[in-house]
Amino acid sequence: MVGKIIPAEERENSVVIALLGQPNVGKSTIYNRLTGAHQRIGNWPGKTVEIAWSKIKVDSKQVILVDLPGTYSLSGFTEEEEVAVRFIVEEKPDVIVVIADVSALARNLYPLLQALELTDKVILVVNMLDEAHRWGIKVDLDALSRIINIPVIGTIAIKGIGVKDIIKAAIALTESSSKSRRLSYGELEEYISRLVELMSEKTMLPSRFLALQLMENYEEVSKTLPEDVKIEVTKVLEDIRLRYRRDPSIVVASIRYKMIDNILLRIFKKVSIADRFTEKLDQIILRRGFDILASIAILLGGFYIAFNIGGVVAENIGYILGEYLLAFATDLLLRVTANEFLCGLLVDGVLRGLVVVISFIPLIFIFTFVFALIENVGFLARMALALDKLFSRFDMSGKASFPMISSLACNVVGVVTTRIIPSYKERLRIIVTSQFVQCPPRQITLAILLGLAFPPLIASAALIMYITFGFILALLVSRILKTFEGKARIETPIELPPYRLPSMKVIAKMTWNRSLIFIKRAGVIIAAANVAFWLLLNIPLNSGSLLEVAGNVLAVVFRPIGLGWKEVVSLIAGFVAKEVTIGVIGLLYGGYDVFMSTISLASLLAFLTIYAYYTPCLATLVAIKVESGSYKVAAKAVLVSLTVALILGYASYAVANWLLNFP
């Protein structure tokens, strides 16, 4: 089973070192400091969580450094945790380096204790020691090393202090025969032993580690066990409940945190390590009522900055490429060949698709950068905490607010931003429901058509209503999907890291790598789909183009609300890009005045409502496929949004007709 992420030929004669740690501990900073720009990405089929790895040379040794996804534990609650455990078990790294933040050791040592159940080759890195020094706290790293009997290294990663020592210590550990001390769970050892006997030869996981995982997360971990073994495991867990009068997961966590408390009491000169500045600022930011307002203000502020920069850059790039490159290509091709069909296919089909991909790069990059900055400063976790209670009523976590807000700039960005959601199932649900949030092209199209139909004040109010209702729909549909699919939200701890100034170089590199991954994966699909749509629009039949024929067929669904094939084709055109709809309306009708004069007000409102909430655009669907790893999720996004849009379209038509005919 070795070599699925790292090819066997790459691994040969190399030392594999895996970096493990909770979010916000400086793991990515250390990884980037050690590897530079030489990064590769891997993931298992069916898994969207990616693992970054790089091959470097240290002295005469070939070293493969692996950046595992940030995980709060190794209990298997989230896909990140599952992927991290799977890598350790299947790929068998030579050394696991657990990275901890000195200001959050009580939480950060938890995955360390779990890692020690998987392998003896573990190193602990205590990062951000400068913060401990600033608070006047001395951390005895030698004592910590003696207590758990593993190498412990202190670092200030953002300055590069101690970072290179990690590789040296890891290489030395591979050549050492020393073993870490086995952790004792006291009276719980009796039940661990019973589970270990049941687990013998039933799994690839170390039986002791699996026994503890079953106590922590029985529902997920037990899925692969035979039914007869499940029955026996349930008996053991029930015995634990009877003895401790608590759930086994709480018993295991309590024992581990007691171990951690005993360790901390022996290595710190001061027990309290709270940052005074962080405490004072949190007293303001996290004040009840103000916390939600502050979170929304920060998000919208970040959104405004990112959109104004990224949107302008993207628009200018799109304009330059569209006006000059495509015009030059058209002129050149017409000189080479007089075939207008071939010229249109190459220019409007192929090149225009590539222009769309290129124009997305600055928008995705800047949005990813802004949100990475918010996260690394320490605001992201606080916003999640502030909004968590409200969103929990709709089966969402507080972090769901980030992709929803960023969808206001672009639904593609919203889909990509779902990576911060801890639960894979919740991530997929937010990917689907965030499509109801209005992106700028939809906002502009709605504003133009509403402005033609109503006075400015009413048109503005209607536009605000459409945008606001998009957020409400995202929450409501998520709650409805829970009824059919079950709970998606997972209760996970929200760590509040100290406020700190992040490394701009590290954030920029992380942002570029994430953006590049999306562009590489999505570019080919978008370009190919653009060609397909162009062919549908331009291949003639006896009764019109293929697209016109399709419009006439689909118009059967829309005729009861007064919409014909032209409106249907305009909606289909919006599938390529939402802004295309307004252009196609003008093209098919010969002007917007003609369109407004031939459609009733009730039918117009039905059209606008369907347009506001129907299927995502092509680029967004590609992003959904890339992020979810599944065409089924992309199809689900289309089905859910289209169904809701049609229901609302029919409802708006009925209500408008009733109001217009009200005596």
DRENDOLO-95222 format. One record per residue: x, y, z of N, C-alpha, C in turn; residue in one letter. Coordinates in steps of 0.2 Angstrom, whole numbers, plus 5000, padded with zeros to 4 digits. Layout:
XYZXYZXYZA;...
This chain:
500449945000500050005000500450065000M;501150055000501550115000501650144993V;501650214993501850244986501250274983G;500650284986500050314983500150384982K;500450414987500550494987501250504984I;501750474987502450484985502650424980I;502750434974502950374970503550334973P;503550274971504050224974504750244972A;504850264966505450284963505750344967E;505350394969505550454972505750434979E;505350394982505450374989506150334990R;506350294986506950254986507550294988E;507850274994508450304996508350374999N;507750385001507550455004507250445011S;507350495015507050495022506450535021V;505850505023505250535023505050565029V;504950635030504750665036504050695035I;503650685039502950715039502850765044A;502550825042502450875047501750875049L;501550865056500950865058500750915063L;500150945063500050995068499351025067G;499051055072498451095072498551155068Q;497951185066497951245062498251305066P;498651355063498951415066499451395071N;499851345069500451335074501151345070V;501051375064501651385060501951335055G;501551275054501751215051501951235043K;501451275040501651295033502251345033S;502351385038502951425038503551385038T;503551335042504151285043504251255036I;503651225034503751185027504051235022Y;503751295021504051335016504751355017N;504951365023505651385024506051335022R;505851265023506351215022506351195015L;505751205011505751175004505851224999T;505751295000505751334995505151334990G;505251334984504651334979504551264976A;504951214978504851144975504351104978H;503751114976503151084979502751034974Q;502550984977502050944973501450924977R;500950904974500250894977500050824976I;499750794981499450724980498850714984G;498450674982497850654986497550584983N;497150554988496950494986496250494982W;496150454977495450454974494850464979P;494450504977493850514982493950564988G;494650584988494750634994494950694991K;494650754994494850814991495350854995T;495550825001496050855005496750835002V;497150885001497750874997498350875002E;498850835000499450835004500050865000I;500450915002500950944999501650905001A;502050894996502650864998503250894993W;503850894996504450914992505050874993S;505450864988506050834989506650874989K;507050874995507550914996508250874998I;508750904997509450874999509750915005K;509850875010510150895016510850865017V;511350895016512050865016512050815011D;512150755013512150695008511550655008S;511050675011510450645012509850675008K;509450625004508850645001508250645006Q;507950705006507450705011506750725007V;506250685009505550705006505150735012I;504950795012504650835017503850835015L;503450815020502750805018502350855023V;501950895020501550945024500850915025D;500650875030500050845031499550905033L;498850895031498350945032498350955040P;498151025041498051045048497551005052G;497650975057497150935061497150945068T;496550945072496550955079496750895083Y;496650835079496750775082496850725077S;496950655079496950605074496450555075L;495850585077495250535079494850515074S;494950545068494550525062493850565061G;493750625065493150655064493050695058F;493650725055493550755049493950725043T;493850745037494250715032495050725032E;495150785035495850805036496250755041E;495850735046496150685051496150625048E;495650605044495650535041496250535036E;496350585032496950585027497650585031V;497650615036498350615040498450555043A;497950515046498050455048498250405043V;497850405037497950365032498650365029R;498950425028499650435026500150405031F;500050415037500550395042500550315042I;499950285041499850215041500050185035V;499850205029499950175022500650195020E;500850255020501450285017502050275022E;501950265028502450245033503050295033K;502950355035503550405035504050385040P;504650395039505150375043505150415050D;504950485050504850525056504250565055V;503850575061503350625061503550675066I;503550735063503650795067503050835069V;502850835075502250865078502450945079V;502150985076502251055078501751085082I;501951125087501551155092501651225093A;501151265095501251335096501351345104D;501851375106502051385113501451415117V;501051455114500451485117499851445118S;499851385115499251345115499551265116A;500051255120500251185121499751145124L;499251165128498751125131498351095125A;498251125120497851095114498351065109R;498851095108499351065103499650995104N;499750985111500050915113499550865112L;498950875111498450815110498650775104Y;498750805098498950755092499550725093P;500050755097500650725099500550655103L;500150655108499950595111499750545107L;499250565102499050515097499550485093Q;499950535090500550515086500950465089A;501050465096501550425099501250355100L;500550345098500250285098500350245091E;500550285086500650265079501350245078L;501850275081502550265079502950295085T;503550265086504050285090504450345088D;504550355081504950405078504550465077K;504550505083504150565083504650625086V;504550685083504950735086504450795087I;504550825093504050885094504450955093L;504150995089504351065088503951115092V;504251145096503851205100504051265097V;503551295093503651355089503451415092N;503651475090503451545092503751555099M;504351535101504651545107504751615109L;504751655104504851725105504251755109D;503651725108503051755111503151735119E;503351675120503451655127503951695131A;504451715127504951765130504651835131H;504251855127503951915127503551925134R;503251865135502751865141503151845148W;503751835147504151825153504151755155G;504051705151503951635153504551595150I;504751555154505351505152505051435151K;505151415145504951345144505551295144V;505551245148506051195149506051145144D;506351155138506251105133506651035134L;507151045138507550985140507050935144D;506750975149506250935154505750905150A;505450935145504950915141505150855137L;505750855134506050795131506150735135S;506350745141506450695146505850655148R;505250705149504650675151504350625146I;504350645140504050605134504550565130I;505150575132505750535129505750535121N;505650595119505750605112506150675111I;506450685105506750745104506250805104P;506450865107506050925107506550985104V;506251015100506651075097506251135097I;506551195099506251255100506351295093G;505851335091505951375085505551435085T;505851485081505451545079505351545072I;504951505069504851495062504851555057A;504451605059504451665055505051695054I;505551685059506251715058506751665055K;506551605055506951545052507451525058G;507351545064507751515070507551445072I;508051405071507951335074507551285068G;507451315063507051275058507451215055V;508051235053508551185050508651125055K;508651145061508851095066508251035066D;507651045063507150995063507350935058I;507650955052507850905048508450865051I;508950895054509450865056509250815062K;508850835066508550795072508150735069A;507850745063507450695061507850635057A;508350665054508850615051509250575056I;509350605062509750575067509250525070A;508650535071508150495074508050435070L;508150435063508050375059508650325060T;509150355062509750315064509850285071E;509350305075509350295082508850235083S;509050195089508650135091508150155097S;508250215099507850235105507050235104S;506650215109505950215108505650265113K;505050295111504750335116504350295121S;504250325127503850295132503150275130R;502950215132502250205131501750245136R;501250275133500750315137500350265141L;500250275147499750235152499150275153S;498550245152497950265153497650245159Y;498050225164497750205170497250145170G;496750155174496250105174495950085167E;495950135163495650125156496050065152L;496650055154497050005151496749935150E;496349915155495949855155495549855149E;495149905147494749905142495049915135Y;495649945135496049955129496349885127I;496549845132496749775131496249735128S;495649735130495049695128494949715120R;494949785119494849805112495449785107L;496049785110496649765106496549695104V;496349645108496249575107495749575101E;495149615101494649605096494949635090L;495349685090495649715084496149675080M;496449625083497049585081496849565074S;497349585069497349565062496649585058E;496349635061495649665058495749725054K;496349755054496449815051497249835050T;497349885046498049905045498349945050M;497849975054498050025059498349985065L;498850015069499049985075498449965080P;498349905082497749885086497649935092S;498149955095498049995101497850065099R;498050095094497850155091497150155089F;496950095086496250085084495750085089L;496050045095495650035101495450105104A;495950155104495750215107495350255102L;495450245095495050285091494250265091Q;494150195093493450175093493150205100L;493550215105493250245111493050325109M;493450355105493350425103492850435098E;492850395093492350405087492150345084N;491750305088491450245087491050245080Y;490650285079490150285074490550285067E;491050325066491450325060491950275059E;492350255065492850215065492650135064V;492050125067491850055067491550035060S;491450075055491150065049491450005045K;492149995046492449945042492549875046T;492249875052492349815056491749765054L;491949705055491449655054490849655059P;490249635058489749645063489849615069E;490149555069490249515075490749555080D;491249585077491749625081491349685083V;490949715079490549775082490149765088K;489849705088489449685094489949685100I;490449655100490949645105491249715107E;491449755103491649825104491149865108V;490549855106489949895109489949875116T;490049805118489949785125490549815129K;491149825126491749855130491549925131V;491349965126491150035127490650045132L;490149995132489550005137489849995144E;490349945145490649935151491049995154D;491350035149491650095151491150145153I;490550155150490050205152489750185159R;489650125160489450105167489950115172L;490550105171491050115176491250195177R;491250235172491450305173490850345172Y;490250325170489650365170489750425165R;490150405160490250455155490350425148R;490350455143490450435136491250415136D;491350355133492150335132492550395129P;492250435124492650485121492850535126S;492450555131492550605136493050575141I;493050515142493550475147494250485144V;494250465137494950465134495250535134V;494850585132495050655131495250675138A;494850665143495050685150495650665152S;495850595151496450565153497050595149I;496950605143497450645139497650715141R;497050755142497250815145497550825152Y;497350775156497650765162498450755161K;498650705157499350695155499650765153M;499350805149499550865146499650915152I;499150915156499250965162499850945166D;499950885168500550865172501150885168N;501150875162501750895158501950975158I;501351015157501451085157501651115164L;501451085169501551105176502351095178L;502651045174503351035175503851065171R;503551095165504051135161503951205160I;503451235163503351305163503551335170F;503851395170503951425176503351465179K;502951485174502251515175501751475172K;501251455176500651415173500251455168V;500151515169499751555165500151585159S;499951575153500351595147499851645143I;499351675145498951715141499251775139A;499151795133499451855130498951915132D;499251965136498852015138498452055133R;498852065128498552105122497952065119F;498052005118497551955115496951965120T;497051955126496451955131496052025131E;496452075131496052145130495752155124K;496052135118495652145112495052095111L;495152035114494551985114493952015118D;494152045123493552075128493152125124Q;493452155119493052195114492752165108I;493152125105492952085099492452035100I;492451995106492051945107491451965112L;491352025113490752045117490152025114R;489652005118489051975115488652025111R;488452005105488152055101488552095096G;489152125099489652155095490052105091F;490152045093490551995090490251985083D;489651975082489351965075489452025071I;489352085073489352145069490152155067L;490552145072491252155071491552105065A;491252035066491451985061491252005054S;490552025053490352045047490652105044I;490852155049491252215046491952195044A;492252145047492952125045492852085038I;492352045038492252005032492152055026L;491652095027491452145021492052185019L;492452205025492952255023493452215019G;493652155021494152115017493852095010G;493152085010492852075003492852134999F;492752195002492752254998493452264995Y;493952264999494652274997494852224991I;494752154993494952104988494552114981A;493852134982493552134976493752194972F;493852254975494052314971494752304968N;495152264971495852254968495752194963I;495552144966495552084961495052094955G;494452124957493952134952494252174946G;494552234948494852284943495352254939V;495852214942496352184939496052124934V;495652084936495352034932494952064926A;494552124927494252154922494652184917E;495252214919495652244914496052194910N;496252134914496552084910496052054905I;495452044907494952014902494852064897G;494852124898494652174893495252174888Y;495852174890496452184886496552114881I;496452064885496451994881495851994876L;495252014878494652004874494652054868G;494852114870494852164864495452164859E;496052144862496652154858496852084856Y;496952034860497151964858496651934854L;496051934855495551904851495451934845L;495452004845495452044838496052024834A;496652024837497252004833497151934830F;496951884834496851814832496351814827A;495851844827495251844822495551874815T;495851924816496151954809496651914806D;497151884810497651834808497351774805L;496851744808496551684806496151694799L;495851754799495451764793495851774787L;496551794788497051804783497251734780R;497351694785497651624784497051584781V;496451584783495951544781495251594780T;494951584775494251624774493651584777A;493851534781493251494784493051524790N;492451564790492251594796492051554802E;491851494800491651444805492251424809F;492751404805493351384809493651434813L;493651504810493951554814493551574820C;492851564820492451574826492551524831G;492651454829492751404833493451414837L;493951434833494651444837494651504841L;494351564839494351624843493851624848V;493151614846492651624852492551554856D;492751504853492651434856493351424861G;493851424857494551404861494851454865V;495051514861495351564864494951604870L;494351614868493951654873493851604880R;493851544879493851504885494451504889G;495051514886495651524889495751594892L;495451644889495351714892494951714898V;494451674899494051664905494451634910V;494851584909495251554914495751604917V;496151634912496651684914496351744918I;495751764916495551824920495351804927S;495251744928495051714935495651724940F;496251714937496851704942496951764947I;496851834945496951884950496451884955P;495851864953495251874958495351814963L;495451754961495551694965496151714970I;496751734967497351744971497251794976F;496951854974496851904979496351894985I;495851854983495351834988495651784993F;496051734990496351684994496851714999T;497251764996497751805000497451845006F;496851875004496551915010496251875015V;495951815013495651775019496251735022F;496751715019497351685022497651735027A;497651805025497951855030497451855036L;496751865035496351865041496451805045I;496551745042496651685046497251685050E;497751705047498451705051498551765056N;498151815055498151865060497851845066V;497351805066496951775071496251795072G;495951825066495251845066494851795064F;495051745060494651695057494251655062L;494651635067494351585072493851625076A;494051685077493551725081492851745078R;492951755071492351765067491951695067M;492251635067491951575067491551565073A;491851585079491551575085490951625086L;491051685084490451735084489851705080A;489951675074489351665070489151585071L;489551555075489451475076488751465078D;488451495084487851485087487251495082K;487351555078486751575073486751515068L;487351505065487351455059487251385061F;487351365068487151295070486451285069S;486051335069485251315069485151295062R;485551305057485451285050485951235048F;486251195053486651145052487351165048D;487551225050488151245048488651275053M;489251275052489751305057489851375056S;490151415060490251485059490751495053G;491151445052491651455046491251455039K;490651435039490251435033490151505030A;490151555035490051625033490551645028S;491251625028491751645024491651625016F;491451565014491251555007490651585005P;490151595010489551635008489651705006M;490051735011490251805009490651815003I;491151775002491651784997491251764990S;490651734990490251714984489951784981S;489951834986489751894983490151924978L;490851904978491251924973491351884967A;491251814969491251764963491151704966C;490651664963490451594966491051544966N;491451554961492051514961492551524967V;492651584969493051604975492651574981V;491951574981491651544987491751474987G;491751434982491851364982492551344984V;493051384982493751374984493851384991V;493451434994493551455001493251405006T;492851355003492551305007493151255010T;493751265008494251225011494351235018R;494151285021494251305028493751265032I;493251235029492751205033492951135035I;492951125042493251055045492850995042P;492250995042491850935040491750935032S;491950875030491950865022491250865020Y;490750835024490050835022489750905022K;489950945027489751015027490051055022E;490651045020490951075015490551065008R;490351005007489950985001489351025001L;488951025007488351055007488351135006R;488951165009489051235008489151255000I;489551204997489751214990489051214986I;488551174988487951174984487551234986V;487451254992486951304995487251374993T;487951384993488151454992488051474985S;487851434981487651454974487051504974Q;486651514979486151554979486351634981F;486951634983487251704984487451734977V;487251804977487251834970488051864969Q;488251834963488951864961488851924957C;489351964956489352034953488952034946P;489151984941488751984935488051974936P;487751934940487051924942486751994945R;487152024949486952084952486852134947Q;487352144942487352194937486752184932I;486652114930486052104926485452114929T;485352094935484752114939484552184939L;485152224941485052294941484852324935A;485152304929484952334923484252324921I;483952264922483252244920482752274925L;482952274931482552304936482452384935L;483052414933483052484932482652504926G;482552454921482152464915481352454917L;481252424922480552404924480252444929A;480652474934480452514940480852574941F;480552624945480852684946481552664951P;482052714951482652694954482552664961P;482152704965482052674972481852604973L;481252594969481052524969481452474967I;481852494961482352444958482852434963A;483152484967483652474972483452424977S;482852434980482552394985482452324983A;482252314977482152244974482852214973A;483352244971484052214970484252194977L;484252234982484452224989484052164991I;483352154990482952104992483252034989M;483452034982483651974979484351954982Y;484752004983485451984986485351954993I;484951994997484851965004484551895005T;484051885000483651825000484151764998F;484651784994485151734992485451704998G;485651745003485951715010485451675013F;484851705014484251665017484151595014I;484151595008484051535004484551485006L;485251505006485751465007485651425014A;485451465019485351435026484751395026L;484251415023483651375023483651305019L;484051305013484151245009484551205013V;485051225016485551185020485151145026S;484651185029484251155034483751105031R;483551115025483051065022483451005020I;484051015017484450955015484650915021L;484750945027484850905033484350845034K;483650865033483150825033483250755029T;483450765023483550715018484250675019F;484750715021485450685021485750675028E;485450695033485750695039486150755041G;486450755047486850805049487450815046K;487650875044488350885041488850915045A;488550965050489050995054489350955059R;489950965061490350925066490550965071I;490450955077490650995083491450985083E;491751035082492551035082492751095086T;493251085090493551145094493751205090P;493551265092493751325089494351355093I;494951345090495551375094495551445093E;495751485098495851555097496551575098L;496951575093497651585093497751665095P;498351675097498551745099498551785092P;498351855093498451895087499251905086Y;499351895079500051905077500151925070R;500751955069500851985062501151925058L;500851905053501051845049501551865044P;501951815041502451825036502051835029S;502151895026501851905020502151855015M;502751845015503051795010502751725010K;502651705016502351635017501651635015V;501251685016500551695014500451695007I;500951735004500951744996501051684993A;501551644996501751574992501151524993K;500851524999500251485000499751494995M;499551564995499051584990499151564983T;499751574981499951564974499851484972W;500151444977500051374976499351354976N;498951374980498251354980497851384973R;498051444971497751474965497951434959S;498651414959498851374953498551314952L;498451274958498151214958497451214955I;497051264957496351274954496451284946F;496851334944496951354937497151294933I;497651254935497851194931497251144930K;496851134936496351084935495751104931R;495551174932494951194929495051224922A;495651244921495751274914495551234908G;495751174908495651124902494851114902V;494551104907493851094907493451154905I;493551214908493251274905493351284898I;493951274896494051284888493651234884A;493651174886493351124882492551134882A;492251154888491551164888491351224884A;491851274884491651334880491651324873N;492051274871492051254864491351214862V;491151174867490551134866489951184866A;489951234870489351284870489351324863F;489951344861489951384855489651334849W;489851274849489651234844488851224844L;488551224850487851214851487551284848L;487851334849487551404847487651414839L;488151384836488351394829488151344824N;488051284826487951224821487251234819I;487051254813486351264811485951194809P;485351204811484851144809484351184805L;483851134802483351164798482851214802N;482851204809482351254813482751294817S;483451304815483851354819484451314822G;484851354826485451324829485151264834S;485651224836485551174841485251204848L;485551264849485351294855484651324855L;484451344849483751364848483251314849E;483451254846483051194846482951174853V;483551174857483551154864483051204868A;483151264866482651314869481951304868G;481751284862481051274861480851214865N;481251164865481051104869480951114877V;481451154879481351174887480851224888L;480651264883480151314884479451284887A;479351224886478751194888478651204896V;479251204899479251204906479051284908V;479251324904479251404906478651434903F;478251404898477751434895477151454900R;477051414905476451434910476651494914P;477251524914477451584917477551634912I;477351624906477451674901478151684898G;478551634898479251644895479251594889L;479651614884479751574878480451554877G;480551534871481251504869481751554870W;481651614868482151664869482451674876K;481951684880482151684888482451624890E;482251564887482651504889483351504887V;483451524880484151524878484551574881V;484251634884484651684887484851654894S;484451614897484651574903485151524902L;485051484897485551434895486251474894I;486251534890486851574889487251594896A;486851604901487051624907487451564910G;487351504908487751444910488451454909F;488651484903489351494901489651544906V;489351604907489551654911488851704912A;488751714918488151754920488051814916K;488551854915488451914911488251904904E;488351844901488151834894487451844893V;487051824898486251834898486051894895T;486351954898486052014896486252034889I;486852004887487052014880486551984875G;486451914877485951874872485251904872V;485051934877484351964877484352014872I;484852064872484852114867484952094860G;485352034859485452004853484851974850L;484451934854483851904852483251944850L;483252004854482652044854482852104850Y;483452124848483652184845483652244849G;483652234855483652294860483252274866G;483452304872483152294878482452324878Y;482352384875481652414875481152364872D;481352324866480952274863480752224868V;481252194872481152144877480652164882F;480752224885480252254890479552264887M;479552274881478852294878478452224877S;478852174876478552104874478452054880T;478652074886478552034892478152064897I;477652024900477252054906477752064912S;477452114917477852124923477952054927L;477352024927477351954931477851904928A;477951904921478351854918479051884919S;479151954919479851974920480151964927L;479651964932479951954939480051874939L;479651834936479751764936480451744933A;480651784927481251774924481851794928F;481751854931482351884935482451834942L;481851804944481951764950482351704948T;482151674943482451614940483151624939I;483351684936483951694934484451704940Y;484151734945484451754951484751694955A;484351634955484551584959484651514955Y;484651514948484651454945485351424944Y;485451374940486151344940486751384940T;487251364943487951394943488251404936P;488651454935488951454928489451404927C;489751394921490251344920490851344924L;491151404925491751404929491651384936A;491051404939490851374946490751304946T;490451274941490351204941491051164940L;491451194937492151164936492451164943V;492351224946492651234953492351184958A;491751174957491351124962491651054960I;491751034954492050964952492750964955K;493151014955493851014957493851004965V;493451044968493451044975493150984979E;492650964975492350904978492550834976S;492950844970493150774967492650734964G;492050764963491450724961491050764956S;490850724950490350754946489650754949Y;489550704953488850704956488750764960K;489250794964489150854968488950914963V;489350914958489150964953488450964950A;488250904948487550884946487050904951A;487250884958486750904963486650984964K;487251014963487251094964486751114958A;486751094952486351114947485651094948V;485451034951484851004952484451044958L;484851054963484551094969484451164967V;484851204964484751274963484251284957S;484251234952483751244947483051224950L;482951174954482351164957482051224961T;482451244965482251304970482151364965V;482551374960482351434956481751434952A;481551374950480951364946480351364951L;480451344957479851344962479751424964I;480251454965480251524966479951564960L;480251544954479951584948479251574947G;478951514948478251504948477851544953Y;478151544959477851574965477851654964A;478351684962478451754960477951774955S;477851734950477351744944476651744947Y;476451694951475851694954475651754959A;476151764963476051824968475951884964V;476451904959476451964955475751964951A;475551914948474851914945474251934950N;474351904956473751914961473751984963W;474352014964474452084966474252134961L;474452114955474252164949473452164947L;473152104949472452094948472052104954N;472352124959472052134966471552194965F;470852184967470352244966470552294971P;
